[in-house]
Amino acid sequence: MTRLLPLPLADVSPALAESRTNLIINPGFETGDFTGWTQSGDTGFTFVNAASPVVHSGGYGALLGPSDLGMLEQGFDAPPDAVLAIGFWLRNLATAANFFSASLNGTELLRCRNEAAFDFTGYRFVATGSASGRNTLTFAARHGVSYFALDAVFVVVASAPAAVAPPEEGLPVRAALRRHGLRAEGA
């Protein structure tokens, strides 16, 4: 069973993310393309760009704006049942009929539907990886008139659940979760 715990940015990055090896290939799309990633579904209006509204860090970011649902995913190996810290930066460039989700091994981490435009927001989660050790991180998106910008994706193995502290009451992550109709585990 996958346990999810949304975390505030300060609890996962940079301390944990920088001290561990990122299991994602081309996490910031710095190759200028989707090297390491697999696209499926509607791949129209989905590309890597160096424009400033798309980039959170580095020189490139991904634009996801297909008319129908399109997926961007990457498989990676981790120790069986590993505790994984997962994160990414997401921006919605325009208010419109839209959809975005992130999932690990088919378990949804985040779902945004018909969101108003928002600036880059860091999303961080802790989840248990698969029993086999083979995992898949999937982003799905659809956007009527614009794009979601995705950048700085990471998945790292946490040495133990205690290596990533749970959020304290009142931290900004709770407001971000409420905006997306979610709540932190145990809240």
C-alpha positions in Angstrom: 0.0 0.0 0.0 1.4 3.4 -0.9 1.3 6.0 1.9 1.4 9.6 0.8 2.4 12.5 2.8 2.5 16.0 1.2 5.4 18.0 2.5 6.4 21.6 2.6 9.3 22.5 0.4 11.7 23.2 3.2 11.3 19.7 4.6 12.3 17.8 1.5 14.4 20.2 -0.6 17.2 21.1 -0.7 18.5 19.2 2.2 17.2 15.7 1.3 17.1 16.2 -2.4 20.7 17.5 -2.6 22.0 14.8 -0.3 20.6 11.9 -2.3 20.8 10.8 -5.9 17.9 11.8 -8.1 16.5 8.6 -9.6 14.9 10.6 -12.5 16.8 11.0 -15.8 16.7 14.5 -17.3 14.6 15.9 -14.3 14.8 19.5 -15.4 14.6 18.7 -19.2 18.1 20.2 -19.5 18.8 18.1 -22.6 16.3 20.4 -24.4 14.0 17.5 -25.1 12.2 14.6 -23.4 15.2 12.3 -23.2 14.5 9.7 -20.5 10.8 10.4 -20.5 8.0 8.5 -22.4 5.1 10.4 -24.0 1.7 8.9 -24.6 -1.9 9.9 -25.3 -2.2 13.3 -26.9 1.4 14.6 -27.4 0.4 17.7 -29.3 1.3 21.0 -27.7 3.8 19.2 -25.4 7.4 20.2 -25.7 10.5 21.5 -23.9 11.3 25.2 -24.0 13.8 27.7 -22.7 11.4 30.6 -22.3 11.3 32.3 -18.9 7.7 31.5 -18.0 8.4 27.8 -18.5 11.7 27.5 -16.5 11.8 27.3 -12.7 15.5 26.5 -12.5 18.2 25.6 -15.0 17.8 26.5 -18.7 14.7 24.5 -19.7 11.3 23.4 -18.6 8.4 21.3 -20.1 5.2 22.7 -21.4 2.2 20.4 -21.2 -0.8 21.7 -23.1 -2.5 18.9 -25.1 -6.2 19.3 -26.1 -6.9 15.7 -25.0 -5.2 13.9 -22.1 -1.5 13.4 -22.6 1.0 11.6 -20.4 4.7 12.1 -19.6 6.2 9.2 -17.6 9.4 7.7 -16.4 10.2 4.4 -14.9 13.0 4.0 -12.3 14.4 1.5 -9.9 14.6 1.8 -6.2 15.0 -0.7 -3.4 11.8 -2.7 -2.8 9.3 -0.9 -0.6 11.6 2.1 -0.4 10.4 5.3 1.2 10.6 7.9 -1.7 10.6 11.6 -1.6 9.0 13.0 -4.8 8.8 16.6 -5.9 8.4 18.9 -8.8 7.6 22.5 -9.6 4.4 23.3 -11.5 2.9 26.5 -13.0 -0.4 27.0 -14.7 0.0 29.7 -17.4 -3.7 30.5 -17.9 -7.2 30.1 -16.4 -9.1 27.6 -18.6 -10.6 24.2 -18.7 -7.6 22.1 -17.6 -6.5 19.0 -15.8 -3.1 17.9 -14.3 -2.2 14.9 -12.2 0.9 13.3 -10.8 1.0 9.7 -9.8 3.4 7.1 -8.6 2.7 3.5 -9.6 -0.9 4.4 -10.4 -1.5 6.1 -7.0 -2.4 9.7 -7.5 -0.2 12.2 -5.7 -1.9 15.4 -7.0 -4.9 16.3 -9.1 -5.7 19.8 -10.4 -8.9 20.4 -12.4 -10.1 23.7 -13.9 -7.5 25.7 -12.0 -7.0 29.4 -12.2 -3.6 30.5 -13.3 -0.9 30.2 -10.6 2.8 30.8 -10.5 5.4 28.1 -9.9 4.5 26.0 -6.8 6.7 23.3 -5.4 4.9 20.0 -4.7 6.6 17.4 -2.4 5.3 14.0 -1.4 6.6 11.0 0.5 5.4 7.6 -0.7 6.4 4.0 -0.4 7.8 2.5 -3.7 6.7 -0.8 -5.2 7.5 -4.2 -3.7 9.4 -5.2 -6.9 11.5 -2.0 -6.8 10.4 -1.0 -10.3 8.4 2.3 -10.1 6.8 4.7 -12.6 6.2 8.4 -12.1 3.4 9.7 -14.4 2.3 13.2 -15.2 -1.0 13.6 -17.1 -2.2 16.9 -18.5 -4.9 18.5 -20.6 -5.2 22.3 -21.2 -7.8 24.0 -23.3 -6.0 27.2 -24.3 -2.6 27.3 -22.6 -0.1 25.2 -20.8 1.1 23.8 -17.5 4.9 24.3 -17.0 6.7 21.5 -15.3 10.3 21.6 -14.0 12.8 20.3 -11.5 11.3 16.8 -11.0 13.0 14.7 -8.3 12.6 11.3 -6.7 15.1 10.3 -4.0 15.2 7.4 -1.6 14.8 8.5 2.0 17.0 6.5 4.3 14.0 6.1 6.7 10.6 7.7 7.2 12.0 9.8 9.9 14.5 11.4 7.5 11.6 13.6 6.2 9.7 15.3 9.0 5.9 15.7 8.6 4.6 19.2 8.1 3.6 21.2 11.1 0.2 22.8 11.5 -0.2 26.1 9.6 2.6 25.7 7.2 2.0 27.0 3.6 1.7 23.4 2.2 -1.8 23.1 3.9 -3.0 26.2 2.0 -1.7 24.8 -1.3 -3.4 21.4 -0.6 -6.7 23.0 0.3 -6.5 25.0 -3.0 -6.4 21.7 -4.8 -9.1 20.0 -2.6 -6.6 17.8 -0.8 -5.6 17.4 2.8 -2.5 16.1 4.5 -2.6 12.6 5.9 -3.9 12.8 9.5 -5.2 16.3 9.1 
